[in-house]
Amino acid sequence: MQDAGKDAGKDTPRNAADGRRLRSHQWYGSEGVRSFSHRARTRQLGYLPEEHLGKPVIAILNTWSDINPCHQHLRERAEAVKRGVWQAGGFPLEFPVATLSETFQKPTPMLYRNLLSMETEEVLRSYPVDGAVLMGGCDKTTPALLMGAASADLPAVFVPAGPMLRGHWRGETLGSGTDMWKYWDQKRAGRIGDRELAELECGLARSAGTCMTMGTASTMTSAAEALGVTMPGAAAIPAVDSAHSRMAAAAGRRVVELVHADARISRFLTREAYEDAIATVLALGGSTNAVIHLIAMAGRSRVPLGLDDFDRLARTVPVLADVRPGGRYLMEDFYYAGGLPGLLARLGEAGHLHLERPTVAHDTLREQLAGALVHDEEVIRPLDKPVAGQGGLAVLRGNLAPDGAVIKHISAEPRLLTHTGPAVVFDDYRTMQATINDPALGVTADSVLVLRGAGPLGGPGMPEYGMLPIPDYLLKEGVTDMVRLSDARMSGTSYGACVLHIAPESHVGGPLALVRTGDLITLDVEARTLRLEVDDAELARRRAEWQAPPPRYGRGFGALYQEHITQADTGCDFAFLSREGEVPEPYAG
């Protein structure tokens, strides 16, 4: 049966006017041989002309893979998105893109965040795509997809993977990541054994979805919702809840409407939106990784954003979410308590948000938050009873971090927030792992553990090494926190007095490279300072002796990475991706 009639090469009459305005019309709508070829190949895919001609083509960028447990349900959710796209009169096409599995990818998926952003941008630019639904959630996928979408600047909606269900073990409620660190330390201290550990392996992560603590995954999906590029309430919906499928379908419908309105993602990713995302991260007691990612995302949006913006807002925005690791509850509790709309409504009430800016779902954020309620004030606190009066992050500067460092002080023991102690220095993570429990190092509870060689270049990719382990013998004595410094990152599920992202990193000759065991280091969070108590003349002498490490990669993506990566304080993007400049549309004809 012939399914292509005499008008097969033209937009169907119902969509003719809109169809000629669509970007995909360049591929399908001309009289030339290329359009004929594109139509013929679409027939090869099994589609009728009336199924796609003149309709918005929606790319569904799916980061599902067999080795990413956070995204194991996204295959099914892509079908829900397609359902929504079809319902709204669009034509959905699913594109598998790189999966960045925080659990399995080494040395760190941060090494590949920019690679996924490049793939996102180029897929959207090079194919007949009018709009996009971005599907991700595991830590680096959210910023990567949004960075690429910002650079491509098409209409787009982000679909968060959603948090997993609560963990359980022997009557206790567990949070993946946070309780992993806790019980691993108990194993090292001799308080639990192999049997308990085996049971914990089966109880920590019970379903598809991202970590159900306020780790980097939920921090960044919440930031995406605060930016206004998700459906309302999307970030906290548990991955396996039926509401998650409904949200995915709604995103598919909405992106078609955005295409018809030519509402590109740049309309929503404004300076005001990024400030509101920072305020949200702070009110959540969110992951320190958000600092790097939001700065990089803003760079792609041509919005100037830096560490000082985080510190300025942190001094006024209270922590309202009582969620682990800085609090008591988990993301499932947060969802039932009112989710992000409930928290944002309280921030807006206090004047911490720009309520007149647009979102993908509403004309204004104020309209989106109208009627949002909090159902459990223990989980989402009232403004007059916050978890903390100031945001959970602080930006530190001083002669040890001239370009800045960050600390999530809300999850540290208060006694350590003003501390001076002698450094115990490790030049790399492997050496630290092999020697940390050696009593000959002389580590005491007052020591300052220092790890270098773990930054953007040194790591490479800034692995999540920043929560340096406390020596076994100190754990057995009851020591549960110490001051720890590095140019690495830390898992958002981690906790402790860990100073992170020290910039410039040691690998490029930052002051961290000059620290020696025994040097006194002073941390003062209230004063926002991090200081190496060594005089300038001695530091100058050490600098003269310092030699740069040789390049790690001789070829491949690693070589591209080391040639173009920027430092933590500017977002660890590739310089050629974040700079000004136009990219021409491809000629499809």
C-alpha positions, -999 to 999 in steps of 0.1 A, spaced: 0 0 0 14 34 -10 13 58 20 28 89 3 5 108 -19 10 138 -42 15 162 -13 40 140 6 67 166 1 47 194 16 34 203 51 0 190 58 -26 217 53 -36 218 90 0 227 100 12 245 69 15 280 85 32 268 116 52 242 97 71 267 76 82 285 107 96 254 123 133 247 123 127 212 111 111 226 79 146 232 66 150 194 65 116 184 53 98 212 35 118 222 4 115 210 -31 151 199 -33 167 165 -34 179 167 2 144 172 15 132 143 -7 159 122 8 150 132 44 113 123 37 122 90 21 144 80 51 116 90 75 93 66 55 121 40 61 116 46 98 79 36 93 63 70 97 34 83 76 37 119 62 8 130 84 26 118 115 54 143 112 52 168 84 45 203 96 47 192 133 73 202 159 100 176 160 109 170 197 142 154 206 140 134 238 176 132 251 177 101 273 207 93 296 194 58 304 219 30 305 222 -5 320 249 7 344 232 38 357 208 28 385 197 63 390 183 63 355 171 27 351 135 38 348 141 65 321 134 40 293 98 39 305 96 76 312 107 84 277 75 66 265 54 89 288 72 119 273 64 106 238 28 102 248 26 139 258 43 150 226 19 131 204 -11 144 224 1 180 218 5 175 181 43 170 180 66 144 166 89 128 193 123 113 185 144 96 212 181 102 212 203 81 235 231 103 249 260 96 272 251 84 307 273 98 335 269 72 363 282 87 396 284 52 410 306 35 384 323 59 361 360 65 368 381 85 376 349 107 380 320 116 358 330 152 363 357 145 338 329 140 312 303 166 322 315 189 294 316 160 269 279 153 275 272 191 273 289 191 239 269 161 227 237 177 238 245 209 220 256 193 188 227 167 187 202 195 190 220 217 164 227 190 138 194 172 136 159 184 124 149 194 160 125 221 170 125 215 208 139 191 234 130 172 265 161 165 286 160 134 308 186 131 336 192 135 373 224 116 383 247 143 395 265 156 364 237 149 339 215 178 350 242 205 345 256 188 314 222 186 296 212 222 306 246 236 296 243 220 262 207 231 258 216 267 268 243 267 241 219 254 215 191 276 227 160 258 216 127 254 235 134 228 262 120 212 293 141 192 318 126 159 333 144 150 366 149 113 372 136 117 407 149 103 441 147 66 450 126 53 479 138 55 515 164 29 525 157 5 554 178 -17 577 169 -33 610 141 -7 617 163 23 607 155 46 578 186 49 556 198 76 532 220 64 504 254 80 504 251 96 538 244 64 557 270 46 535 297 68 549 283 65 584 282 28 586 315 23 567 331 43 595 313 21 620 328 -10 603 362 6 604 358 14 641 348 -23 648 312 -15 658 296 -36 631 308 -66 611 306 -82 577 271 -96 583 257 -61 590 275 -47 561 260 -73 537 225 -64 550 232 -27 545 242 -34 509 207 -47 503 189 -19 522 206 13 512 192 17 477 158 0 472 145 14 439 153 32 407 162 69 412 189 92 425 201 94 461 172 103 484 193 126 505 200 162 495 230 151 476 242 166 443 215 149 423 185 164 442 203 197 447 208 201 410 173 189 399 159 213 425 181 241 411 167 232 376 131 235 390 141 268 406 155 280 373 120 274 359 129 248 333 110 218 347 73 212 353 62 225 388 71 201 416 91 178 393 124 176 413 111 158 444 87 133 429 100 98 438 113 80 407 88 51 410 57 71 419 30 72 393 31 110 395 65 108 379 50 93 347 24 120 347 50 147 350 70 133 321 39 133 299 31 168 309 66 179 300 61 163 265 29 183 260 45 215 273 75 215 251 53 214 220 35 245 232 69 262 239 80 255 203 48 271 189 55 301 211 92 302 201 100 302 238 136 293 238 154 282 270 173 315 271 140 332 280 141 315 313 178 312 321 183 348 332 204 364 359 173 365 382 167 328 376 203 319 386 201 340 417 169 321 426 186 288 420 214 298 444 189 308 470 172 275 466 204 255 470 212 274 501 177 270 516 179 232 509 213 229 526 224 216 492 255 201 478 287 221 474 289 208 438 261 232 429 286 260 431 307 247 403 278 236 382 257 267 385 287 289 376 293 268 345 256 268 335 254 305 339 285 309 317 267 291 289 237 315 294 260 345 292 252 354 328 281 365 350 281 344 382 308 338 407 317 327 442 308 360 457 272 357 446 269 324 466 285 340 497 264 371 495 232 352 493 243 327 519 245 355 545 208 362 542 190 330 530 180 306 558 181 268 556 145 256 556 148 220 545 156 196 573 169 169 549 200 148 552 230 151 553 225 184 571 192 175 586 170 145 596 146 136 567 148 123 532 136 134 498 104 112 500 95 131 532 103 164 515 80 155 486 51 146 509 58 178 529 51 200 499 82 196 478 101 224 462 69 245 455 63 246 493 98 257 500 99 282 472 67 297 484 83 304 517 114 319 501 92 341 480 72 352 510 105 363 526 116 383 495 144 359 485 131 352 450 124 371 418 87 362 415 79 381 382 102 361 360 88 335 336 91 297 338 84 271 312 50 263 327 37 298 337 40 334 328 56 342 362 71 323 391 45 340 413 17 324 393 35 290 395 38 291 433 2 303 439 -15 279 462 17 260 471 14 246 506 37 230 532 21 200 549 49 191 574 67 220 591 93 197 606 106 188 571 101 223 555 106 247 583 87 280 589 107 312 583 108 319 620 121 284 629 148 276 603 173 248 604 199 275 603 196 313 600 221 314 572 226 293 541 246 261 545 276 271 523 304 295 529 331 308 505 365 311 521 395 331 509 431 337 521 467 329 513 458 292 509 429 299 486 433 332 468 406 324 442 383 308 468 373 276 484 339 263 498 327 246 529 293 231 537 295 242 573 260 232 582 271 195 581 303 201 602 308 199 639 305 235 652 337 232 673 357 229 641 344 260 623 372 280 640 403 259 642 441 260 640 460 228 636 491 212 621 489 199 585 493 163 576 498 164 538 491 138 512 502 143 476 477 120 461 446 100 470 462 65 466 490 75 490 464 88 515 444 55 513 475 34 518 489 54 548 461 72 566 459 45 593 496 45 600 501 58 636 536 69 625 520 99 607 511 113 641 476 123 631 455 136 661 420 150 664 435 185 660 454 177 628 444 193 595 443 166 568 454 180 535 450 163 501 464 178 469 467 167 434 429 161 432 417 193 414 404 198 378 437 189 363 453 169 391 425 145 398 418 146 369 383 159 369 381 168 406 370 134 420 349 133 451 379 127 474 372 157 497 358 137 526 391 123 536 388 94 560 395 98 597 422 73 608 407 40 622 424 45 656 407 80 660 373 66 650 377 40 678 384 68 702 352 85 693 365 112 669 337 118 643 349 149 625 382 166 616 392 196 595 401 184 560 413 205 530 416 196 493 413 209 458 389 180 452 351 179 454 329 160 479 298 139 474 267 159 482 257 131 505 289 135 525 294 156 557 321 170 579 344 200 582 357 196 547 371 226 528 368 219 491 375 234 456 406 252 468 416 274 438 440 276 421 446 239 425 480 224 435 485 209 400 489 244 385 510 258 413 483 271 436 494 277 473 481 242 482 512 228 464 534 246 489 520 232 522 542 209 542 534 185 570 536 204 603 526 238 589 498 254 609 466 261 591 438 283 603 401 279 593 377 306 604 343 301 588 327 332 604 355 354 591 354 334 558 392 329 559 416 300 552 452 307 560 485 289 559 505 303 588 538 305 570 555 338 562 557 351 527 594 348 524 593 310 531 564 306 507 584 324 480 613 300 486 591 270 483 575 283 452 609 287 435 615 250 442 581 238 429 580 220 396 549 215 375 538 179 371 540 165 335 508 163 314 488 133 322 473 126 288 492 123 255 461 120 233 423 115 233 396 133 252 419 136 282 443 157 262 415 179 250 403 182 286 437 192 301 442 218 273 410 236 279 396 230 314 392 260 337 395 261 375 368 254 401 360 291 408 350 296 371 330 264 368 354 239 353 340 244 318 360 243 286 371 278 278 361 275 241 325 265 252 319 293 275 334 322 255 314 346 234 309 337 198 282 326 173 277 291 159 260 290 125 229 269 119 237 239 97 226 241 61 200 213 56 192 219 20 
